[in-house]
Amino acid sequence: MKLTPLDIRGKEFKRTMRGYIGADVDDFLEEIAEEFERLFGENIALAERCDAMEEQLERYGKLEQTLRNTLVAAEHSAEELRATAQKEAELLKSEAALTARQAVAEAYPAQQALAKEIAVLRGVEEDLRFRFRSMLDRHSQRLDEAEGTGAGGVAASRDASE
């Protein structure tokens, strides 16, 4: 059976001749209900934060996949350009050595530009991975701290009741 603060506040006890003082019991039940409300609210807030972090994690996962796809496409384009440049160079070699050197010289800057772009994309991927891991670590620490605070509060109220 799940208890709510209303269940705690509404709980009635039978009265006996040698029973507890009713006002003390009522006061203690009120304290329990208030603490229960606080913990319930804290639990809801943590669940909402967890949901938000999961959504953010999903967005970062999609971004990472997009970056991977872009990187693969850039590498594929670089490979295609390299293959095209090699075929063109072979055809031009048969015509004239000078023409072949010019074709290779023209293809080389494009290949270099793609290589630079790939290097930049890899740097961006590394940066995003680092930021993502850092963010996860921070959030994990916050959750651990929040769980530690919540557990301490329950233990303290349990000790006080004994």
BELNORCOR-V211994 format. One record per residue. N is the residue number from 1. RES is the residue in one small letter. SS is DSSP state (@ for helix, = for strand, . for the rest). OMEGA is omega as a letter, one per 30 degrees, with the letter a starting at -180 (none if undefined). Layout:
# BELNORCOR-V211994
n:N res:RES ss:SS omega:OMEGA
n:N res:RES ss:SS omega:OMEGA
This chain:
# BELNORCOR-V211994
n:1 res:m ss:. omega:l
n:2 res:k ss:. omega:l
n:3 res:l ss:. omega:l
n:4 res:t ss:. omega:l
n:5 res:p ss:@ omega:l
n:6 res:l ss:@ omega:l
n:7 res:d ss:@ omega:a
n:8 res:i ss:@ omega:a
n:9 res:r ss:@ omega:a
n:10 res:g ss:@ omega:a
n:11 res:k ss:. omega:l
n:12 res:e ss:. omega:l
n:13 res:f ss:. omega:l
n:14 res:k ss:. omega:l
n:15 res:r ss:. omega:l
n:16 res:t ss:. omega:a
n:17 res:m ss:. omega:a
n:18 res:r ss:. omega:a
n:19 res:g ss:. omega:l
n:20 res:y ss:. omega:l
n:21 res:i ss:. omega:a
n:22 res:g ss:@ omega:a
n:23 res:a ss:@ omega:l
n:24 res:d ss:@ omega:l
n:25 res:v ss:@ omega:a
n:26 res:d ss:@ omega:l
n:27 res:d ss:@ omega:a
n:28 res:f ss:@ omega:l
n:29 res:l ss:@ omega:l
n:30 res:e ss:@ omega:l
n:31 res:e ss:@ omega:l
n:32 res:i ss:@ omega:a
n:33 res:a ss:@ omega:l
n:34 res:e ss:@ omega:l
n:35 res:e ss:@ omega:l
n:36 res:f ss:@ omega:l
n:37 res:e ss:@ omega:l
n:38 res:r ss:@ omega:a
n:39 res:l ss:@ omega:l
n:40 res:f ss:@ omega:l
n:41 res:g ss:@ omega:l
n:42 res:e ss:@ omega:l
n:43 res:n ss:@ omega:l
n:44 res:i ss:@ omega:l
n:45 res:a ss:@ omega:l
n:46 res:l ss:@ omega:l
n:47 res:a ss:@ omega:l
n:48 res:e ss:@ omega:l
n:49 res:r ss:@ omega:l
n:50 res:c ss:@ omega:l
n:51 res:d ss:@ omega:a
n:52 res:a ss:@ omega:l
n:53 res:m ss:@ omega:l
n:54 res:e ss:@ omega:l
n:55 res:e ss:@ omega:l
n:56 res:q ss:@ omega:l
n:57 res:l ss:@ omega:l
n:58 res:e ss:@ omega:l
n:59 res:r ss:@ omega:l
n:60 res:y ss:@ omega:l
n:61 res:g ss:@ omega:l
n:62 res:k ss:@ omega:l
n:63 res:l ss:@ omega:l
n:64 res:e ss:@ omega:l
n:65 res:q ss:@ omega:l
n:66 res:t ss:@ omega:l
n:67 res:l ss:@ omega:l
n:68 res:r ss:@ omega:l
n:69 res:n ss:@ omega:l
n:70 res:t ss:@ omega:l
n:71 res:l ss:@ omega:l
n:72 res:v ss:@ omega:l
n:73 res:a ss:@ omega:l
n:74 res:a ss:@ omega:l
n:75 res:e ss:@ omega:l
n:76 res:h ss:@ omega:l
n:77 res:s ss:@ omega:l
n:78 res:a ss:@ omega:l
n:79 res:e ss:@ omega:l
n:80 res:e ss:@ omega:l
n:81 res:l ss:@ omega:l
n:82 res:r ss:@ omega:a
n:83 res:a ss:@ omega:l
n:84 res:t ss:@ omega:l
n:85 res:a ss:@ omega:a
n:86 res:q ss:@ omega:l
n:87 res:k ss:@ omega:l
n:88 res:e ss:@ omega:l
n:89 res:a ss:@ omega:l
n:90 res:e ss:@ omega:l
n:91 res:l ss:@ omega:a
n:92 res:l ss:@ omega:l
n:93 res:k ss:@ omega:a
n:94 res:s ss:@ omega:l
n:95 res:e ss:@ omega:a
n:96 res:a ss:. omega:a
n:97 res:a ss:@ omega:l
n:98 res:l ss:@ omega:l
n:99 res:t ss:@ omega:l
n:100 res:a ss:@ omega:l
n:101 res:r ss:@ omega:l
n:102 res:q ss:@ omega:l
n:103 res:a ss:@ omega:l
n:104 res:v ss:@ omega:l
n:105 res:a ss:@ omega:l
n:106 res:e ss:@ omega:a
n:107 res:a ss:@ omega:a
n:108 res:y ss:@ omega:l
n:109 res:p ss:@ omega:l
n:110 res:a ss:@ omega:l
n:111 res:q ss:@ omega:l
n:112 res:q ss:@ omega:l
n:113 res:a ss:@ omega:l
n:114 res:l ss:@ omega:l
n:115 res:a ss:@ omega:l
n:116 res:k ss:@ omega:l
n:117 res:e ss:@ omega:l
n:118 res:i ss:@ omega:l
n:119 res:a ss:@ omega:l
n:120 res:v ss:@ omega:l
n:121 res:l ss:@ omega:l
n:122 res:r ss:@ omega:l
n:123 res:g ss:@ omega:l
n:124 res:v ss:@ omega:l
n:125 res:e ss:@ omega:l
n:126 res:e ss:@ omega:l
n:127 res:d ss:@ omega:l
n:128 res:l ss:@ omega:l
n:129 res:r ss:@ omega:l
n:130 res:f ss:@ omega:a
n:131 res:r ss:@ omega:a
n:132 res:f ss:@ omega:l
n:133 res:r ss:@ omega:l
n:134 res:s ss:@ omega:a
n:135 res:m ss:@ omega:l
n:136 res:l ss:@ omega:l
n:137 res:d ss:@ omega:l
n:138 res:r ss:@ omega:a
n:139 res:h ss:@ omega:l
n:140 res:s ss:@ omega:l
n:141 res:q ss:@ omega:l
n:142 res:r ss:@ omega:l
n:143 res:l ss:@ omega:l
n:144 res:d ss:@ omega:l
n:145 res:e ss:@ omega:a
n:146 res:a ss:@ omega:l
n:147 res:e ss:@ omega:l
n:148 res:g ss:@ omega:l
n:149 res:t ss:@ omega:a
n:150 res:g ss:@ omega:a
n:151 res:a ss:@ omega:l
n:152 res:g ss:@ omega:a
n:153 res:g ss:@ omega:l
n:154 res:v ss:@ omega:a
n:155 res:a ss:@ omega:a
n:156 res:a ss:@ omega:a
n:157 res:s ss:@ omega:l
n:158 res:r ss:@ omega:l
n:159 res:d ss:@ omega:a
n:160 res:a ss:@ omega:a
n:161 res:s ss:@ omega:l
n:162 res:e ss:. omega:none
